[in-house]
Amino acid sequence: MSNSSWSIGDLVVYKKSKVSNAPGQRAKNVAPSTAGESYSYTVDKFWIIKEILPDGSLLVQTLRGKEHTLAHDDVAIRKPYLWERWFYRERFRQLTASITPDA
């Protein structure tokens, strides 16, 4: 997505890559390591854009208030699909309500 397609308050889905011995319920694209002792997978994270930085990067916030900086053109971020907005509506409502003002 181009930089101009993102706005403060937009909800985003971030496809986070992980590795562990026991993937959770939300794990997608699960693949065993070559030795078979761990798994690599992705998990969809639901965040909100808190700020667009001068260099075009996106400052996003998690439901628990953690912040991450992402490149505006990162291929791992996208806007949520309509069905996700409905299915995860409570999570998105909480996320929207959780934005902490700058101190």
Helices and strands as residue ranges (DSSP letters): G 3-5, E 11-20, E 28-32, E 39-52, E 58-61, E 67-70, E 77-78, H 82-87, H 89-97
